[in-house]
């Protein structure tokens, strides 16, 4: 699985998450290292870095500044699904390492 130059948008998120359909992720990948910049909706600016596993899943860490001016951090595990149209859908399980330290899940799709 290669995520280089892929763009993603959330289609689902739990209530304690900050990303929404207005958030766009721009992924880059070199070897097993994946990074992304993202913004939109409640996110003023965000970054993530992760490692792509042999099964295409990603273990990542993220940090972002929300529209309240808060710096938020977390961890995420994304599991890919190849859709019929050839695009990638990521099923994400995440946890805040700041704020209330709650857990959630989201789904993002390649656009």
N, C-alpha and C positions, 0 to 999 in steps of 0.2 A: 504494500500500500504506500503510495507516495502522495503527500499532501502539499507538495511545492506548488505555489501560485494558485492554490484553491481558496475560494471565498465561501464563507458559511454565514447563515442567518438562523437564529433560534426559531423553532416552530412551537416549542413547549418548554415551560419552566415552572418549578414549584414557586409558591408565593414568596418564599424567603430569598429568592434569587433576584439579581439586578438586571440581567440581560433580558431582552425582549426582541420582537420582530424588527425593531428599529436598530438593533445592534448588528454590525457587520464585522466579521473576523477575516483577516487577510493572513493566510498561512504561508510559511516558507519552510523548506526542509532541506537539510544537507546531511547526507548519511542518515543516521538514526536520530539526529537532533531536529526537532521541530520548534519553530517559534511563531508567534502571531501578534499582530497589533489589532486592537479592536476598539470601537467607539460607537456611540449612538444610543438613543433612549436615555436611560439613567446613567450611562457610562460616558464620562468626559474623555477618558483615555485609559486603555488597559493593555497589558502585555502578558504573554504566557511563554513558558519554555517547557519542553517535555522531551521524553524519549519514546520513539516508536518501537514497539515490540515486534517480534517476528510474525505475530498474528495480526498486525496492523493496529492493535490497540495502542493508546497513548497514556503514559503516566506523566502528569504535568503539574506545574505550580503556576499560579497566576497572581497578579496584583493589578489593582485598578483604582482610579479616583472617580467617585460617583458625583452626581450633580449636587449633593449636599456638601461637597468638599471633603469627604471622608476617604482615607486610604484604606482599602479593603484587600485582604489576601486570602488565598485558599489553595486547596489541592483538588485534583480532579483525575478520574480515570474514564477515558473515552473508549467505547467499543464500536468499531465501524460496521456498517451494513451497506452493501452495495445494492443500490436500488435498481429497478428494472430499466430506468432511463440511463444507467451507467454512472449516475452521480452518487456521492457518498452521503450517508446519514450517520451521524455520531450520536450514540446513546451515552449520556454522561452521568456519572455519579460523582458528586462534589461535596466538599465540606469547607466551611469558612474556618480559617485559622486566626481570624480577627473577629471583632464584633461579638455576636452571640454564639459563635462557633457551632451553629446549626448545620445540618446536612440537607442535601436536596438532590434533585435529578432534573435533567434537561435533555432536549433533543435539538440538535442543530443539523441543517441540511445544506449541502453545497448549492450555490446559486450560480 
